[in-house]
């Protein structure tokens, strides 16, 4: 047996001395040469395009010596993928020398005799600084190693002599948690002629474990009996550490997400309970004010009547605020049913309800599609947008245009008005809770409406955008995936 190591372009990076002598070269003369220089029938494109050809044994291919003589050999190609590069290891089988070259014939017979006498003394050259460890073992029993490359010391701290001293060295140094499963999986090697890869932990000389990727292939004699197992080792500890770190990060992220969801649920529940409990005393205050106003009608001084009216206004504002808080707390809390909703019909009904007492010119696109969505949440979003379009509008003729159009992978529904507009520096702020840009004397509202819109849109995994400037109206656009469109 012999070994040739190729780079990603199938040029030779290294070769053992026996194989070099077989071709009639000094082993240094091979470096940088294309494999096809020595095996003319080798098809580089075939291996690059048909990856399934890799790791299969090719028999009776012609090879050419330095002197031009032709002889036959068997070889197999194994891919070794690393983080920054790809390499290939060519294993050379028993070779039949050309009868016309007595020197090569004698050398070949000598090599075969040595292989039989020494038990796979087939690899002399080794990539001492390379990352791939090459070894050969008997494919039975304790899998005793017959050969291992010198760079095993760089990987594990053991010299080849230490490694080969005990037939059970490999088995004895497997991680206890990996051994049983690994041996069970390796049984599949004897039912295929392909190479298979395994990942496991191996005990190093310093007492630490490294993760290795072991690519194995079993070779058979003429009678179909397994005679040798060839392995290629690559240290993948860094990749495994990264995977463990990623898994730990994902676990921490999930825990924090769960905690945040629990916290939000508790906060939402708290908001609901507090708001609900406040409604009863406010209703009582409202009733008392009404009774006082009725009982003392015509008996109060104007200033006293103004006090009672102020109390009634304050109670109404508080009730409106509580209703808005309750509405905000309900978004995402309760189970909602989804249904097919035609957007054109939906907006016709919604504007008729919301703008019943308003003098507003409304334009609605006629050809908007049908989507499958919660009608309740959809109403929460657009009822607030339409209401704001009217409230924050001083125009003599108030206009609202509701339209829809495709936008890349999304469908956008826009609500545009000719109102007072919003300064660009406040575009993000307006979606926050209790954020008002005007006093209550200027415009009614609690500062919660757009917070409800934002929360509802987020709950649906949609998005919202604002296009507006001061005194130039506003356009709120809600985006949802176009795949949610039914028609």
N, C-alpha and C positions, 0 to 999 in steps of 0.2 A: 504494500500500500504506500501511497505517497500523497502529498498535499501541496496544492498551489493556492495562494491567496490572491484574489482579484479586487480591484477597486470598483466603483460604481459604473465605470465605463468598460469593465472587463479587461483592464490592463493589469499585468502582473505586479503585485507588490512584494511577494515573497514566495519562495519555493524551497522544499527540503533538498538536501544535497543528493540523495539517491535519485530523485526524479530528474534533477539537473544532469546528473551523470548519464541517466538513461537517454536523454536527448542529446548528449554529447557536448554540453555547455558547462562553463563555470556558472554556479548559481547566481552570481552577480550580473551576468550577461542578460538574465531574464527580466530584471526590473524595468518597468515602464513599457515592455513589449506587449502587444495585443496577444491574447490567447490563440487567436486564429493563425498567428504566425507559426505556431507549433502544432496546432490541430486544425488543418485547413478547412475541414467540414464543419467546424463550430460556427453556428449562426447567432451572432449577437442580437440581431433584431428579433429572432425567434424567442429568445429568452426574455427580452424586454417587453414584448407584446403579449406573449402567451405565458403568464406567470405560473400557470398550472404545470408547465414543463419543468420548472425548477424542482429540485429535490427528487428527481426520478433518475434511475440508472440507465445510461445509454451504452450499448454494447458494440463492440467491434468497429470503433471509429478509427480512422487512419490518422497517424501522427507522423511528423517529419523530423528527422534528426538534423544536426548542424551540417552534416556532410551531405544531406539530401536524401538519405535512405528513408523508406516508408515502412512503418510497422503498425500493428493493431494494438488498441488498448480499450479498457472500459473506464468510464469516469461518470461521476455524478456532481451536480452543482447545488450548493446549499446557500440560500440567501441569509445574511446576517444584518438585520436592520438595527441601526443605532440612532441616537437623537439627532446627530448632526451629519451622518453619512450612512451610506449603504455599501456593504462589502459582500463578496461571495467567496466561498471556500470550495475548491474543486478537489474531490477525492479521486485519486488515480487507482484503478484496480490492477489486477494481474495483467501484465503486458506480454504480448507475443512478439519477439524481435524479428526483424527482417533477416532472412537467411543470407542475404548478400552482405551483411555486415557482421563478421565473426566477432569483432570486438564488442559490439552491442549485445550480440547473442550471449556471449560468455558473461558479460556483466549482468544481464537479465537473469540468467540461470543462477548466478551467484546470489543475486538479490532474493530470488525465490527460496533458495536454500537457507539463507539467513533468516527470512521471515518464518519459515517452518521451524527452524531450530530455536530461534529466540522468542517466538510467539509475538508477532506483530511489532517487531523492531523496525517500524516503517517511517517514523518521522524523525528527521534529524534537524531540520531547520524550524525555527520558531520566531514568531513576532514578539520579541522580548518586551517591547514597549507597547504592544497592541492590547486592546481591551478584551479580545476574545480568547478564551482558554479552550484548547482543543484536547480531547482525551478519547481513549478507546478502552472499552471494558468487555468482559465476558457477559453475554446477555442471559445470565441465569444465576441462581443461588443468591449470593451476597453482592452480585455485580462487581467482582474484583476488577480493579483498574489495572490495565496492562501498560498503558502509556498516558502521560499527561504533560502538557507543555510547561516550560519553565516559568511562564508568567503567572502560574497558579500562586507563586509566592507573593506577587504584587497584589493579588486579589484576596488571598486568605491568610498569608503569613506562613504557610507551610511550604517546604521545599518539595520538589517532585519525589525525592528519596523518602521523605516522611509520609507522603501521600501513598506511595506504592508499597510501603513496608507492611501494611496490614490489608488483607483481602476485604475486610469489612469497613475500611476507613470511611468510605462514602456513606454507607448506611449509618455508621456510628455518629456521624457529624450532622445528620439531618435534624431539623427541629422536631422535637417529639410530637408537636401538634400537626406537623405536615406529613410525617412519615407514612402513616397508614393510608391516607387518602392518595398520596403521590404514588405509592406502589400499586394501588388498585387502578389508578388511571393509566399507569404505564403498561398495563396488560394489553391495551389497545395497539401498542406498537407491533405486536406479533400477528396482527390481523390486517396489516396494511404495508405497502411498500413505500409509503411516503414518510417524510420526517415529521415529527410532532413536537410541539413546544410545551414546556411545563415551567411553572413558577413556584419556587419554594425557598425556604430559609436554610442557610448553611452556617455551621459554627466555625468561626475563625480562630486563629492561634491566640489572639488577645482576649478571647472569651465572648466577643460580640458576634451577632448574627448579621449576615448580609442576605439580601434577596438576590437570587440569580434566575435568569431565564436560561433554561437548558433545552437546547434543540437536539433531539435524538433521532437516530435512524438505525434500524437493524439490517445487517447484511447476512446473506444466506449462502450456503455452499451449493454445489451442483445437485445435491439430494434434497434441497429445500430446508435444511437444518440451520437454525441461527448460529452463526459462528462469531459474530462481532457486533458490538454496538458503538457507533461513533457519536460523540457528543460535542456540542459547541456551547460554551458558557459565556454569559454576558452579565455583568453586574447591573442590576436594575434597582438598587437600593434607593437612589435619589427619586426615581419615579414612584416607588412605593411610598416613600416618605411624603412626597407631594400629594399622593392619593389619600393618605391617612390625614394629612393636614386639611385637604379639601373636605373630606368626610367630617372631620371635627368641626370645621367652619360651618358646613351645612347644618350639622346638628345644633350648633350654638345659634345659628340664624333661625332655625325652626323653633328652638326654645324661646328665643326672644320674640319671634313673631307670635307664638302662642300666648306669651305673657302680654304682649301688646294687645292682641285680640281680646284676651280676658279683661285687661284694663279698660279697653274701649267699651266692652259690653257692660262692665260695672258702671262706668261713667254714664253710658247711655241709660242704663236702668236707674241710676241716681237722678239723672236729669228728668226722666219720666216721672218718677215717684214724687220728687220735690215739686215739679210743675203741676202735677195732678193734685197734690195736697194743698197747693196755694190757691187753687181755683175756688175751693169752698169758702174760705174767709173773704176772698175778693167779691164773690157773688153776694155774700152777706152785706159787705160794705156798700156795694152797688144798690142793693135793695133798701138799706137804711137811708141812703142819700135820696133815692126816689121817694120814699115815704115822707121824709122831712120836707122835700120840695113840694109834695102834694099837700101835706098838712099845713104848711106855713105859707102857702101860695097867697100872695097879696099882703102878707104881714111882715115880710122881711125888707130890710133896707137894701138898696141896690148892691152895696158892698158885700152884705151878708149872702145875697143870692149868688154873687160872683164866687164866693168861697165854696158854696155847695156845687156850683157848676164846675169849678176847678177840680173838686174832689171826684165828681163823676167822670170828667175827662181823664184824670189820672188813673182811675180804676179801669176805664176802657182800654187805655194804653197798656196797663199791666196785663189785662186779659189777653190782648192781642199778642203781647210778648210771650206769655205763657203758651198760647196756642202755637206760636211759631217754634218755641222750644220743644214742645211736644211733637210737632211735625218733624223737626230735625232728628229727635231721638228715635222716631219710628223708622227712619230710612235704614234699611238693611236689617232691622230687628225682627220684623215679622215675616212669616212665609208669604210669598206672593205667587199668584198664578200668572203664567204667561199665556198670551193668546195672539192670534194674528190681528194686527192693527193696520188698517189703511191710513197712512199719514194724512192724506188730503181730507178724508172724512173726519179724522180725529181733530184736526185743527179747525175745521168748520164748526164742530160741536163745541170745542173748548173756547174759541173766541166768542161764540154766541153766549156762552155761560159767563165768561169773565168780563166781557165788555157789554153786558146787557144794558147798562145805564150810561154808557160812555158814547160820546160822539167821536168816533174814530173811523178812519178809512182803512179797511183791511184788504190786503191782496194776498191770496193763497195760491201757490202753484197747483195746477190741476192734475199733473201727472206724477205726483209723488208715489213711491212704492208702498207695498205692504211688508211689515216686519213682524217678527215674533218676539214679543216683549211684554213686560208687566205694564198694564194700562195704568195702574196706580202710580208707579214710579215715573212713567212717561209724563203723566199729568203734573206730578210734583215739579218736574224740571221746567216744562214749558209754561205752566200757569204762572210761575214766578217771573219768568222772562217776559211774558206778555204783560203782566201787571206792571213790572218796572218800566216797560216801554211806554206805558200810559202815564204812570205817576211822575216820572222824571222827564216831563215833556211840557214845555210852555208854548208850543206852536199853536197858532190859531186853528190850523187844521192838523190834527195828529194822524200820522201815517204809520202803519205797520205792514211790513212785507215779510211773508213767511215762504221760504223757497228751499228746494233741495237739489243737490247735484252730486255727481260722482267726483271723488277727489283721490286719485290713485287707487289704493286698496280699500279706501273708506267711502262712505256715503255721508255727506254733510247736510244738516238741516240748519238753516240760518233764520234768525229773527232780527230784522233790521228796523230801526225807527228813526224819526227825525227829531229826537229829543235833545236834551242839553249836552249829551256826550260825557265822556270820562277822560280826564287827562291821562296820558300814557303812563305817567309815573305811579298812578294808582291802579293799574290794570291787575296786578296780582293781589293787592290789598283788598279789593272789593269782594273777593271770594272768601275772605276770612270772617270768622264769627264776630258779630257786633261791630263791624266796620261801617261807619257812616261817613260820607263825605259832605253831608249837609246837616243843618240843624233840623229839629223836629218842627220848628216854626216854618221852615222853608218847604220841607217835603215830609209827608207821612212815611212811616216805616220803622222797623225795629233793627235793621242791620243784619237780619238772619236769612233773608230770602235767597241771596246768591250763595250763602253757605250751604243751604239746603240743596240748591242746584248742583253745586260742586260735589257734595257728598253723594247725591243720587247718581250723578254721571259716573263717579268713580266706582260706585257699587256695581254698575252695569259693565265695568271695564271699558267704558267709553272715554272720550276726552272732550274738552270744551276750550274754545279760544275766543278772545275778545278783540275786535277791531273798532277803535273809537278814538276820537280826539275831542277836546273841549269845544262845545257849541256846534258840533258837526254830526250829531247822532251817534248811535251805537249799533254794532252788529255782533250778536252772540251766535257762534257756530258750534253745534254739537256734532261730533264725529263718531261713527260706529262702523265696524268692519262691513264691507260690502257683501260678505258672505252671509250676513244676517238678513239681507233683503230677500223676501219671498217672491216678489214679482215686481 
